[in-house]
Amino acid sequence: MAYKHTNSKGVDYYLHSKEVRLRSGRQQRIYYFAKVAGADAVNELPGGFTVVENPRTGLPTLKKK
């Protein structure tokens, strides 16, 4: 089951992660929320992060503690 966050407007968002290669050549894992749970969905919130919601749009993002 993918990690789900319901925002203040009642919309469900699912957490995803992906490995990307930066222009410097370094690999980095990114996290993002989407309305539909896909193949990249993550089962739990990564350690050291909290979910913060944009008050104007309601879009959730991850923030380091």
PyMOL commands that place a pseudoatom at each C-alpha (Angstrom):
pseudoatom trace, name=CA, resn=MET, resi=1, chain=A, elem=C, hetatm=0, pos=[0.000, 0.000, 0.000]
pseudoatom trace, name=CA, resn=ALA, resi=2, chain=A, elem=C, hetatm=0, pos=[1.427, 3.352, -1.025]
pseudoatom trace, name=CA, resn=TYR, resi=3, chain=A, elem=C, hetatm=0, pos=[1.860, 6.201, 1.486]
pseudoatom trace, name=CA, resn=LYS, resi=4, chain=A, elem=C, hetatm=0, pos=[-1.232, 8.426, 1.194]
pseudoatom trace, name=CA, resn=HIS, resi=5, chain=A, elem=C, hetatm=0, pos=[-1.670, 11.999, 2.398]
pseudoatom trace, name=CA, resn=THR, resi=6, chain=A, elem=C, hetatm=0, pos=[-5.078, 13.675, 2.382]
pseudoatom trace, name=CA, resn=ASN, resi=7, chain=A, elem=C, hetatm=0, pos=[-4.768, 17.450, 2.144]
pseudoatom trace, name=CA, resn=SER, resi=8, chain=A, elem=C, hetatm=0, pos=[-7.004, 20.057, 3.772]
pseudoatom trace, name=CA, resn=LYS, resi=9, chain=A, elem=C, hetatm=0, pos=[-9.245, 20.121, 0.673]
pseudoatom trace, name=CA, resn=GLY, resi=10, chain=A, elem=C, hetatm=0, pos=[-9.908, 16.375, 0.914]
pseudoatom trace, name=CA, resn=VAL, resi=11, chain=A, elem=C, hetatm=0, pos=[-7.771, 15.322, -2.077]
pseudoatom trace, name=CA, resn=ASP, resi=12, chain=A, elem=C, hetatm=0, pos=[-5.606, 12.202, -1.729]
pseudoatom trace, name=CA, resn=TYR, resi=13, chain=A, elem=C, hetatm=0, pos=[-1.962, 12.303, -2.844]
pseudoatom trace, name=CA, resn=TYR, resi=14, chain=A, elem=C, hetatm=0, pos=[0.426, 9.338, -3.037]
pseudoatom trace, name=CA, resn=LEU, resi=15, chain=A, elem=C, hetatm=0, pos=[4.174, 9.554, -2.385]
pseudoatom trace, name=CA, resn=HIS, resi=16, chain=A, elem=C, hetatm=0, pos=[6.550, 8.418, -5.168]
pseudoatom trace, name=CA, resn=SER, resi=17, chain=A, elem=C, hetatm=0, pos=[10.333, 8.252, -5.478]
pseudoatom trace, name=CA, resn=LYS, resi=18, chain=A, elem=C, hetatm=0, pos=[12.715, 8.093, -8.396]
pseudoatom trace, name=CA, resn=GLU, resi=19, chain=A, elem=C, hetatm=0, pos=[16.487, 7.897, -8.949]
pseudoatom trace, name=CA, resn=VAL, resi=20, chain=A, elem=C, hetatm=0, pos=[17.669, 10.701, -11.243]
pseudoatom trace, name=CA, resn=ARG, resi=21, chain=A, elem=C, hetatm=0, pos=[21.073, 11.593, -12.650]
pseudoatom trace, name=CA, resn=LEU, resi=22, chain=A, elem=C, hetatm=0, pos=[22.023, 15.229, -12.117]
pseudoatom trace, name=CA, resn=ARG, resi=23, chain=A, elem=C, hetatm=0, pos=[23.967, 17.247, -14.686]
pseudoatom trace, name=CA, resn=SER, resi=24, chain=A, elem=C, hetatm=0, pos=[27.051, 16.802, -12.536]
pseudoatom trace, name=CA, resn=GLY, resi=25, chain=A, elem=C, hetatm=0, pos=[26.708, 13.047, -13.064]
pseudoatom trace, name=CA, resn=ARG, resi=26, chain=A, elem=C, hetatm=0, pos=[25.696, 12.331, -9.471]
pseudoatom trace, name=CA, resn=GLN, resi=27, chain=A, elem=C, hetatm=0, pos=[22.737, 10.026, -8.737]
pseudoatom trace, name=CA, resn=GLN, resi=28, chain=A, elem=C, hetatm=0, pos=[20.062, 11.393, -6.382]
pseudoatom trace, name=CA, resn=ARG, resi=29, chain=A, elem=C, hetatm=0, pos=[16.721, 10.092, -5.131]
pseudoatom trace, name=CA, resn=ILE, resi=30, chain=A, elem=C, hetatm=0, pos=[13.812, 12.519, -5.456]
pseudoatom trace, name=CA, resn=TYR, resi=31, chain=A, elem=C, hetatm=0, pos=[10.391, 12.292, -3.817]
pseudoatom trace, name=CA, resn=TYR, resi=32, chain=A, elem=C, hetatm=0, pos=[7.149, 13.682, -5.241]
pseudoatom trace, name=CA, resn=PHE, resi=33, chain=A, elem=C, hetatm=0, pos=[3.389, 13.428, -4.700]
pseudoatom trace, name=CA, resn=ALA, resi=34, chain=A, elem=C, hetatm=0, pos=[0.861, 12.430, -7.369]
pseudoatom trace, name=CA, resn=LYS, resi=35, chain=A, elem=C, hetatm=0, pos=[-2.910, 11.976, -7.316]
pseudoatom trace, name=CA, resn=VAL, resi=36, chain=A, elem=C, hetatm=0, pos=[-2.652, 8.409, -8.675]
pseudoatom trace, name=CA, resn=ALA, resi=37, chain=A, elem=C, hetatm=0, pos=[-0.493, 5.683, -7.114]
pseudoatom trace, name=CA, resn=GLY, resi=38, chain=A, elem=C, hetatm=0, pos=[1.911, 4.430, -9.785]
pseudoatom trace, name=CA, resn=ALA, resi=39, chain=A, elem=C, hetatm=0, pos=[4.726, 1.898, -10.047]
pseudoatom trace, name=CA, resn=ASP, resi=40, chain=A, elem=C, hetatm=0, pos=[7.152, 4.286, -8.273]
pseudoatom trace, name=CA, resn=ALA, resi=41, chain=A, elem=C, hetatm=0, pos=[4.913, 4.591, -5.181]
pseudoatom trace, name=CA, resn=VAL, resi=42, chain=A, elem=C, hetatm=0, pos=[6.599, 4.408, -1.764]
pseudoatom trace, name=CA, resn=ASN, resi=43, chain=A, elem=C, hetatm=0, pos=[5.062, 2.402, 1.093]
pseudoatom trace, name=CA, resn=GLU, resi=44, chain=A, elem=C, hetatm=0, pos=[6.197, 4.637, 3.948]
pseudoatom trace, name=CA, resn=LEU, resi=45, chain=A, elem=C, hetatm=0, pos=[7.461, 8.125, 4.662]
pseudoatom trace, name=CA, resn=PRO, resi=46, chain=A, elem=C, hetatm=0, pos=[11.296, 8.273, 4.523]
pseudoatom trace, name=CA, resn=GLY, resi=47, chain=A, elem=C, hetatm=0, pos=[13.086, 8.827, 7.820]
pseudoatom trace, name=CA, resn=GLY, resi=48, chain=A, elem=C, hetatm=0, pos=[13.880, 12.415, 8.748]
pseudoatom trace, name=CA, resn=PHE, resi=49, chain=A, elem=C, hetatm=0, pos=[11.098, 13.927, 6.613]
pseudoatom trace, name=CA, resn=THR, resi=50, chain=A, elem=C, hetatm=0, pos=[7.684, 15.433, 7.365]
pseudoatom trace, name=CA, resn=VAL, resi=51, chain=A, elem=C, hetatm=0, pos=[4.817, 16.338, 5.048]
pseudoatom trace, name=CA, resn=VAL, resi=52, chain=A, elem=C, hetatm=0, pos=[4.140, 20.066, 4.638]
pseudoatom trace, name=CA, resn=GLU, resi=53, chain=A, elem=C, hetatm=0, pos=[1.184, 21.403, 2.695]
pseudoatom trace, name=CA, resn=ASN, resi=54, chain=A, elem=C, hetatm=0, pos=[1.168, 24.572, 0.598]
pseudoatom trace, name=CA, resn=PRO, resi=55, chain=A, elem=C, hetatm=0, pos=[-1.618, 26.638, 2.204]
pseudoatom trace, name=CA, resn=ARG, resi=56, chain=A, elem=C, hetatm=0, pos=[-2.710, 28.230, -1.065]
pseudoatom trace, name=CA, resn=THR, resi=57, chain=A, elem=C, hetatm=0, pos=[-2.747, 25.222, -3.416]
pseudoatom trace, name=CA, resn=GLY, resi=58, chain=A, elem=C, hetatm=0, pos=[-2.973, 22.317, -0.964]
pseudoatom trace, name=CA, resn=LEU, resi=59, chain=A, elem=C, hetatm=0, pos=[-0.101, 20.488, -2.679]
pseudoatom trace, name=CA, resn=PRO, resi=60, chain=A, elem=C, hetatm=0, pos=[1.908, 18.387, -0.193]
pseudoatom trace, name=CA, resn=THR, resi=61, chain=A, elem=C, hetatm=0, pos=[5.717, 18.363, -0.218]
pseudoatom trace, name=CA, resn=LEU, resi=62, chain=A, elem=C, hetatm=0, pos=[8.388, 16.685, 1.898]
pseudoatom trace, name=CA, resn=LYS, resi=63, chain=A, elem=C, hetatm=0, pos=[10.524, 18.735, 4.254]
pseudoatom trace, name=CA, resn=LYS, resi=64, chain=A, elem=C, hetatm=0, pos=[13.533, 17.613, 6.276]
pseudoatom trace, name=CA, resn=LYS, resi=65, chain=A, elem=C, hetatm=0, pos=[12.972, 17.699, 10.042]
for i in range(1, 65): cmd.bond("trace and resi %d" % i, "trace and resi %d" % (i + 1))
show_as sticks, trace
zoom trace
